Amino acid sequence: MKKYILLSLIVTWVSFTQAGGHLFLTGGVNLSTLGNKDADKTYLQYYPEPGFNAGLAYEWSFTKSFGLQAGLSYETRGEAGGQTLQEVKDSSWAVRYRYIQLPVLLVLSHKFGLNRVDFLVGPEIGRMLSDGVKEEFPVTGDTSNTGMSYTITNEEKNDLGITVGLGYWLDVSFGAVYIRPSYYYSLLNLNSAKNNHRNIRFQLGYGIGF
């Protein structure tokens, strides 16, 4: 059995090293929410929280139309909200998380001359680095603006989800510029309220060896 495992690893390594590929840097912005499946939305309003992402990835191109992307990325996510009750209508909060993500995405491609369009789908695993909540809750008739910040306990630190996206490579003289909108849906509940991450990403990148 060990011999078969070793042989499989060798064949996989040779296949990857023989496949062409390119390295690229990415960065961009996010708009994320937590779903709030069990929340009472009668007096609460929820809004997407803006964030950012940055990462490094490599793509193995096995054929002209099929490849695999894998890498590491850092991103911020969260959600914002507020009260609709008259006496606390100006109160608000923002929940923010920081994650390290490992995406492994299948890539289906079609070339237009030197440029290329991609369809990407695959899993991502992640690990929460930190979290925090910032609240502001002014009281009607009071000119002071009382606020507080704190961290959250009893949350799932690991993450697992699915990403679906489109990509476009624009050939330039010194490499290629990459544009990718994508959507991430977490398969794990973040807490006992059954919230989970939903994240829209807009990314720009620069690739070499394209």
N, C-alpha and C positions, 0 to 999 in steps of 0.2 A: 504494500500500500504506500509506504514512504517513497518507493522508487517512482510509482505512478504520480504522486503528488509533486516530487522533484521534477519529473519529466514535464508535467503540465506547466509548472512555473517557468521552466526553461523555454518551452514552446511559446508561452505567453510573452516572456521577456523578448525573445527573438522577434516575435510578431510586432511588438510595440516599437522596437528599435529599428525595424525595417520600414515601418510606416512613416510617411512624411508627416510633418507637423510644424506648428509654430507656437511661439510664446507670446502672450499679450498681457498688457496691463489694462485694468478697467476701473472706472469710477463713475459715480452718478448719484441720483437722488431716489428716495423712496416715499411712498404714501402708504401708511399701514394702519390697520385696525385690529381689534381683538375679537370681533364677532358679537360678544355679549349676548349669548343665547338665552341666558336665564335672567337678564336684567329687566327691571321694571322701567320701561321707557316713557311712562306717562309724564313724569316730571324731570326726565333726564334727556339730554341730547348728547350724541356722540359724533365726533369728527375724526377724519384721518389725521394722523400725526406725521409731519414731514421728518425725514431723516436723510442719511447719506450712506453710501457704500463705497468700498475700495478693495481691490483684490488683484491677484496674480493667478493666471491660469495657463494651461497648455492644452493644445488640441492635437490629437493624433488623427491624421487623415488616412483611412484605410483604402478608400477609393475616391473617385472624383465627387461622389454624392453621399458618402457616408463617413462619419468620424465620431470621435468621443472627446468631450471636454471635461477636464477636472482641474480643480484649483482650490485656493483658500481665499476667503473674503471676510472683511470686517464690515458690519453694518449696524445701524441704529434703527429701532422700531418703536412702536408704541401706539398710543391713542390719546385723544383729547376729548373733553366733555364739559358740560355745564348744567346748571339747574334752570328750570323754567318757572319755578315758584316765584311769586312777586317779591317776597321778602328777601330772597337770596338769589335773585335773577342774574346778578353779576358774578356769582361764584363760578369758579372754573378749576379744572385740574388737567394735568398732563402726565401720562405714564410713559416712561422711556426705558427701553432695554438696549443692551449692547451685546451683540453676538459675534462669534466666529463661526463661519459656515464652510462646509465642504460639499460643493455640488459635483455631481457626476452625471453629465448630460449627453444623451445621444444627439447627434447632429445629422440632419438630412439637408443636403445642399444642392443648389443649382447655380451654375456659373453663367454670367452674362459678360463675355469677353474676359477682362481681368477682374471684374467685380463679382460678388457672390451674395446670394440670399440664403439664409438658414432658417430651418425650423428646429427648435430644441425642446427636448422633454427629458425629465429624469428626476431622480431623488436628490435631496439635500439632507445632510445631517449637520447639526449645529450644537453649540454649547454657549449658554448664557454666561457672559462675563460680569455683568452688573445690572441692577435695576434701580428705579427710583420714581417717586411721585412728588410732584410739586402742586400744591393747592393754594388757591386764593379765595377767600370767602368773606368779602365785605358785607356788613350788616346795614340794612336800609336806615338812613338817618345818622350813620356813623361815618365820619370822614376818614378814619383810619382804614387801612387795608391789611387785615390780618392774614398772614400766610404761613405755610409750613412745608417742609420737605422731609421725606423719610423713605426708607427702603422697604421692600415687601418680603414677607416670609412665606414659607410653605408653597413655593411655586416649583414647577418642573424646570430643572436646569438644562435638561437635554431637549433637543428638538429634532424632528424628522418630518419632512414634507415633500411636496412635489412642485417642481417648477416647469412652466410652459412658456415659451417665448419665441420671438422672431429676431433674426439678426441680419445685418447688412454690412458687408465688407466693401469699402471703397479703396481701390488701389491708388497709392500715391508713390512718388519716386523713392521715398525712403522707408516704405513698408506699407501698412494698410490701416485705415481708420475704421473702427468698429462701432456700430450703433445697434443697441438692443433694448427693446421694451420686453418685459416679462412679468409673469404673475406667479407668486409663491403662495401655496396653501399648506399650512401645518396640519399634520395628521394627529398630533398629540395635544391633549388638553393642557393648558398652561396652569390651571388652578382648579379648585373645587367648583367654581362657577361655570366650568366647561368652556372657558374662553380659549380661543386658539388664534394664532397669527395668520393674517391675510395681508400680503405685501405686494404692491405694484412697484416695479423698479424701472427706472430709465437710466441706461448705462451708455457711456462712451468709452472706447478703448483704442489702444494702439498696439498693433501686432508686428512682429518681425518674423522672417522666414515664411511669409505668406506666399 
